Amino acid sequence: MSFLRRSANLIVYEWRRALAKKKFYLLVILAFVLQIGVLALFNYLFTNPPPQFPVEALLEGMKPLMWIVGALGPQNLFMPLIAIIIAGGSMSEEYEHGTADILLSKPITKLEYITGKYLGGLTLLSFVVALTTALGVILSFAFFGPQESLQFVPHLYAAIVYANLIFFSLAFMLSEVFRGSTLAMLAAIGILVASIVISSFLSIMYGLTGGQQIYMDITKLLPNWSASSFPSFLLAELVTVPTSPFLTVQSGEVFLAGAIIAVYTAVSILIAALRLVRSDVTKKAD
Amino acid sequence: MSLGLILMSEHVISVSKLTKFYGDFKALDSISFSVDKGWIYGYLGPNGAGKTTTIRTMLGLLRPDGGEVRIEGSDPNRDPVHALNGVGYAPELPNLQTFFSGEELLDFTGKIFGMPKQSRKERIGQLLELVGLKEHAKRKIGKYSKGMVQRLSVALALINDPMVLIMDEPTIGMDPEGTAHFRDLFVTLSKEGKTVFISSHLLDEVQRICTHVGMINRGKMVFSGPISQVLEAFTQQWVVEAELQEVTPKIIASLQKLDYIQNVKAEANKLVIELKEKKDLRGEISSEIFRSKGVLLSLNLHKITLEDAYLRALKGGPKE
């Protein structure tokens, strides 16, 4: 019980710490703008279809399911970035600012400390996902009229949160390992960008080699594949989606994506916890 | 439980053969000392001697490479919840969470200690009053001056009404009024049966309020014991300073004949008389000066100060 109470205090603390950052708000606003922009663009295409591209028929079946596109809008780039901003400074800023001394000289164990910090950041990220998901649904109603299969909104929400565990946990681990927030965030963003670039390269290779499976297999091991694919894979399992360019999935991929997320997350948390427990509480990232 | 552990647990703070390395550098070299209930223990040493390393190891922030620390019988590294529950800590030049207001940080810290809401509210009010920050309670800490942060840090250390107070240079950067205020506070806490451990450079402050001192130099414990004992241990001789209307050769010669006088030096109309024994022999000296027709204006016994003892200890003096 005491473990929960002390960890819960740190969860609230972590919210306060993260919400004090201007860059956090900037990214959330950019995510909102992106959502609005994407849905507004679709709305424009629906209402003013370009004569040379007969997209109307293609898009028409998607209209009642545009809430999925709205909710998934920020998932590929902005949500991982928000996750990195929250987690990348979570542990390291306490060392940089010397506040780790203040916290860890209190009657809390290092396990309680890391649990509170991790769950604090994660719950904040979940809150942001809740906002973007809700905004996506509301905007879809506003732009495209009545929406269908809304009973799966909670599923999509949970899937997005779960998918974001990868970059959140990687950034959290790097934050504790490097004990420098700039380095941790740059490294995490580097992993995100590198995996996007490598995925693209591997996709090209896959196409050029006539579909050699090895390229696709390597792509699936990169963190961005499961992070960006898992929510849409799960939705495609639940919702009967008309043939569309937005939701494509192969059977069984959802389990693979889910497992890869779990492995990345577990390994990251383990490394961060070992680093914290087995080393001194440093000051000024010394 | 071994006899050693039973004996160790009787002390409020017990540090035994504590060793700490930073890479190849030995920051603490098997240091041992203990602090009992009600003591004000001054921990002295030059910059880089290992004072802060000792304190951070005592709080479980650093992992010892050898030896052990016990606070109220518990190891802060293995069992921080029990070891630190009754501890208040104010670090040197504290860096506090700037996104909180003073009141919010005190409240958060009170929650960590498991204090009920009403107790927190009352305690926060008392402490803000005590450290003179009541008017700034709702201001963000990022807008506090250094002195205000230092005061808030002391309030934070007191939020849980600790039995053990560990202060690392608590009055550094504080104005003289604040320094005097906190000096009185530490004495009051000690009288309430609380244990105060202060690392400080201010030897005059330490001599004034501490009951015991520990001295560390280059990671090694030079002395630990009652303040009277440290003065005794590092006193080589007592000196009497006599101011006369006129110093004559006859007076000097007569004093030099006395068997309890080591040496007499004349400086204008003053005599610096070094005694062989650590005794107050001003009566005998004044009688001798009178017999030699001298006119005495003042006569002062110059005992060793903590500063003298400290400087001698650093040069390599006796241990406890």
Interface residues (C-beta under 8 A of the other chain):
Chain A: S2 R5 R6 N9 V12 Y13 R16 R17 L19 A20 H97 G98 T99 D101 I102 L103 L104 S105 K106 P107 I108 T109 K110 R278 S279 D280 V281
Chain B: R56 L59 G60 L61 L62 R63 P80 V81 H82 A83 L84 N85 V87 Y89 P91 P94 N95 L96 Q97 T98 F99 F100 F108 T109 K111 I112 F113 G114 L156
